[in-house]
Amino acid sequence: MAKTSVSDLARFGGQPAFAAPVHVGAPNIGNRERLLQRVNEVLDRRWLSNDGPMVRELETSLAQYLGVEHAIALCNGTLSLEIAIRALGLTGEVLAPSFTFVATAHAMKWQEMKPVFCDIDPLSHNLDPAKIENMITPRTSAIIGVHVWGEPCAIEPLTEIAKRRKLALLFDASHAFGCSHDGRMIGAFGNAEIFSFHATKYFNTFEGGAVTTNDGELAAKIRLMRNFGFAGYDKVVSIGTNGKMNEISAAMGLTALESLDEFVGVNFAHYQRYRSLLEGIPGLRLYPFNDAERRNYQYVVIEVSETVAGISRDLLLELLQAEKLLARRYFYPGCHRMEPYRSDPFYAAVDLPETEGLCQRVMVLPTGTAVDEQIVDRICELLRFVIEHAAGIKARLS
């Protein structure tokens, strides 16, 4: 008898659960008419880039929304981090989590710095300050914390360590736009915070990013560096690159800001529905958000315990994807297990048990304005069905 495949199981007794693929990170669009109106304004002005009025308006709106003195818009989040690193004059080693999108590590490597990967708190999924202290060396110049899933990392402990050890402190806030900590919006902590406005983020500018800071001198350096070091029409005063955001991206950002409450409302409603429908399914833990603070709920994160659920995260993922539900694992297998870090002898002795364990358990489910209640219901039905029939499914595949 031929071995049953995952795709055979998905279609056993009928068609896939979804006629068209359901994705994680499907873009939010906002008011199309308002966006197109802004695009036409840009085209009429023929000012498409180079610090145009749309970019300046977006920067002002971002600074006001986040409660910071300076918001510098850039072409993407990765370059935003690279320029912030360069503007702060960082050298040597930087402490950061491995449980993050690889761009966090690559930005440091690209600037000829050495990311030193630290382990995480298994409950918060964020950098564990208790693991930091013993990893600081004379070569350490900074700490980069990442607000994973939009839940702020341990800001006060990291700030205390950075001040006491005279280190710069940056926060990768790519997940945390619109989130708060202790009543203050993320964006105003550390020396600077870095945002990504990529299309997959709930607030997007098609492609874009920003650095926010209350340090006027640092903001001025970043503005120079994003535009080749120009301080006037033909006066170059520093090294720089091309990190500018264009006007069309800024138009998208301004339009998205007007729909921000709607986006968060949809995300929250989906999160509440997932929380209700997933309750009681063995082996699944829904990542809990601090509802006392502002959250964007742009990620619906579950952890799969194979010993309790009776099925591994990866097999569960395969089954869902065969049903055209394109859930995703994050941030597998961890930056320290990716190139070029995996092959670098410097990382040979890296021991990150919490990170590696979490990378085997985490799965992210679809949400956002491209998803409706019926899709959420169907996703939860699928998860419950697979867990309830895990033993039979595994037997068919064996």
N, C-alpha and C positions, 0 to 999 in steps of 0.2 A: 504494500500500500504506500502511495506517494506521501511524502511529508507535507503537512499542511503549512502554508506560508502565512505570514501576518496579513498580507493583502487578501488572501482567501478568507481568513477569519473575519476581516472587516466587512466583507461583502456576503458573508454567510447568511442566506435567507433574504437577501435584498440588495439594495443599492447603498453606497456610503451614506453616512448620516447627513452630510452636507453636500448639496449639489455643486456649490462653488467653494473654493478654499476659504477658510476663516482664519485670518492671520493675527498674530501678535504684532502690535505696532502699526496698524493701518492708520494712515494720517487723518487728523482732524482738519477740516477745511475752513469752517467759519462762514461768514456771510459772503457768498460769491459776488453779489452785485457790488457790495462795498469794496471788495478786493479789486474787482475789475475797474471800478471807478478810480481807485488809487493808481492802478497800473496805467490807466490812460493819462492820469496827471503826470506820471513819470515820463511817459512817452512824449507828451506834449511839451514838457520842459526840456527833453533831450539831455537830461542830467541823469545818467544811469549809474554812476559810481562816484568815488572820490568825495566822500563825506557830504553827500547830498542832503536835502531837507528832510526826506523820509527817514534816513538814518539818524539825523539829529533829533527828530521828533521821537523816534523809537527810543533812543538813549535817554531822553528826558522822561519819557513815560515809564521806562524800566526803573530808573533811579527813584522816581516818585513811588512806584508800586512797591519796590523792595525796601524803601526807607534808607537808601545809601546816598552818599554824596556823588559818587561817580559810577556810571555804567558805560563801558566802552564796547560797542558792537563790533564783532569780528566775523570772518567768513565761516568759521566752524569752531567747535569746542576744543578740538585737539590743538589747533594753532593758538587758541586763546590760552591754553595751559602752557604751551611752549614759550609764548611771548611773556607771560607772567613770570615764568621761571627765569628767563633771560633778563627781564627788567629788574628782578630782585637780586641779580648777580649770584645765583646759586651755583655751587660747585660740588664736586665729590659725590657724596651719597645722600639719598633721600629715602626716608622711611615711608612706606605706603602699603596698603593691603594688596594681596594677590587676587582677592575676590573682588574684581572690578573689570570693566571693559578694558581690553588690552591697550586702548589708546592712552589710558592713564600712564601705563608703564612706558609705552613707546614715546610719548612726549618727553619723558625724562631721558630716555636712551638717545633720542634724536638730538637732544641738547648736550650729548656727551656726558651725561650723568649716570650714576649707577643706582637703579631702584633697589632698595633693600626691602624684601617682602616680609611683612609681619602678619601674624595670625589674627583671627577675628573672634568676636563673641558669637557663639553659635545661635543665640536667641535673637540678637539684633541684626546679625549678618554684617556688622560694621567693625572697623578696626578696634582691637582690644587695647586700651591704654596700658593695662598691666603688663602687656608683652613688649611695650615700647622701650622702657627705661634701659634694659640690659642690652639693647641693640644699638644704642647711641655710641658712636666712636668719635675720635677727633676729626674724622673725615665727613661726619654728618653735618649737613647744612640746613636741612628742612624736614618737616613732616607734611605729608599730603593725606588728609582724611577724605573719605568718600562717603557721601550721604546716600547709601544704597537704598533703593526703592523709594527715596524721598523721606526716609526716616533719618533724622539728623544723627550723625555719629556723636561720640562722647566729647562734645565741644569744650566744656570746662576743664576736664582732666587733660585733654590735649593742649589746650591753651596754657595751662599751668606748667606742663612739662616744657613746652616750647619757650616760654618766658624764662623759666629757671635755667634751662640749658642753652639759652641764647640761640634759638633756632627759628627760622622762618616757618610760618604755618599757613598752608594753602588748603582750601577745601574744594574738591571736585563735586560740584552741586548739579551735575548733569541730570540727575533724577529728581532734583528737589526744587524746581521752580514753582513758586506759589506755596511753599511749605514754611512752617514757622518753628522756632525753638524758644521756649520760655517767653512767648508772646512777641518775639521779634522775628521778622522775616529772614529766612536764609538768604544770604547775600552780603551780610554786614559783619561776618565773623572772620577771624584770622587776618593776615595781611591782605588777602584777597580771596574771592570765590570765583569759580569758573563754571559757566553754564553751557550746555549744548542745546541748540535749537534745531536739531536734526529733524527730518520729516517724521521719524518714528516717535518723537517726543510729543506729549499731549499739547504743549505749546511749541509750535514750530515756525520757522521762517524759511521753509523749504530746506535750506541748509544754512546753518549759522551758529553763532555762539556769542558769548560776552564775558568780560571780566568786570566784576564789581568790587569796589573798595572805598574806604573812607580816607585813604592816603592820597592826598593831592599830588605829591611828588611822583609816586608810583603810577598814578593815572596818567600823568603827563608823559612819562617814559613810554608807557604802553601805547599811547596815541602816536608818538613819534615812530615807534617800532613797527606799528601796523601799516605805516605808509613810507617805508624805505628810509626812515629817519629824516624826512623832510620837515623843516620848521618854517616853511614859506615856499614861495613859487619855485625858486631854484636854489634854496639853501638847505643843504643836508648837514645835520649836526650829530648824527649817531648812526650806528648800524641799524638796519631794519629789514623788513621783508614786506611782502604784499599780503596783508591779513584783513583787508577792508571788506566790510559787508556791502553788497550792492543795494540799489534802491528798490528793486522788485522784491528782494528778500525782506527788506524793512517794511515794505507795504504789506506783505503777508503777516509779519509780526504785529503790526499795528491792528490789522483786522482780527488776528487771533486774540489779542488783548481784549478786544471788545466782546469776544465770546467766551472769555475765560471762565466765568461763573457757570455758563452752560456746560462747558467741557467737564469741569470738576463735578457738577451735579450729576451728569450722566455716569461718570466714573464711580462716584460714591454710590449711586443707586445700583450699579452692577456689582460693586464690591459687597454691598449689603445682601444682595440676592445670592451671590456666591456663598457668603457666610452662612446664610440660612439653609441653602440647599445642600451644601457640603457637610453640614454638621452631622456627626455620627458615622461618617464613612470611615471605616477602620484604616489606619495607616496614613491618613492625609491630615496635614497641619496647614491651615491657612495663615499666612503671615499676618500678624495683628498690627494695626496702626494705632497710634496714640490719638484718639478722637478728641482729646482736650485741646489739641493744637490744630493748626491748619495743615491739611494734607491734600495732595492732588490725586491720590488713588489711581495713578496711571498704570500701576503694575498690580496684577492679581497673581500672587506668588503662593505656591503650595510646596510643601516638603513631603516626599514620599518615603515612608519607612517600609522597606521591603519585608522586614521580619513580621510586621503587623499587617500590611496590606496583602502580602502573599505574592507580590509582583514587583519587579524592579522598576525604577523610574524610567530607564531606557526602553524597556519592553512596553511599558504603558505609553510612552511617547510614540513609539512605532505604531501601536494600535490606533491611537488618536489621529496620527498623521495619515494612516491608511483610510480613515473616515473623512479625510480632507479638513481635519481640525489641526492647524499648524501651530500647536503649542511649541514652546522652546525651552531648552535648558540654558541656564545662565550660571556662572560665567565659566563654563566647562572648557578645559580641565583646570582652570586657574592660570594666571599669567606665568607663574613660575614653571608651568609644564608646557608652555608655548615657546616657540623660537622668537628671538635668538637666546632666550634665557635658559631654556632647557639644556642647550649644548654648552653653555658657559660654565667652566669649572667653578666660578664664584658661587653658583647656586647649587652645587652638587650636594651640599650638606643641609640645604634648606628643609626644615621640618615644620610643616603647617597642617597638623592633623585636623583641626576644625575646618579649615578652608577646603581640604581635600574631601572630607566627609560631606560637607555641604554641597560641593560641586557634583556629588553623586545623588543628591536628594532633590535638588530644586527644579521646579518646573513653573513656567510662567504661562498664564492663560489669557486669551483675548479679552479685551475690553475697549472702551472708547465709543465714539459716535458711529462707527461702522458696525457696531454690535447692538442687537436689540435684546429684549427680555427673552424672546423665544430661543435665541441662540444660546444665551446663558443657561436657560433651562435644559436645552438639549445637551450642552457640554456636561452639565452636572449629571444628567441621566446616563451619559456614556461612562463617566468616571465611576458612578455607582455600579453600573452593570459590569464593567470590567473587574472591579475589585471583588464583587460578589461571585464572579465566575472565574476568578484568577486560576484556581487549581485546574479546572477543565480546560482553560485556554492554554496553560503551560503544557498540559498533557497532549493536547492536539499538536503543539509545536515541537514536541520532543521526538 
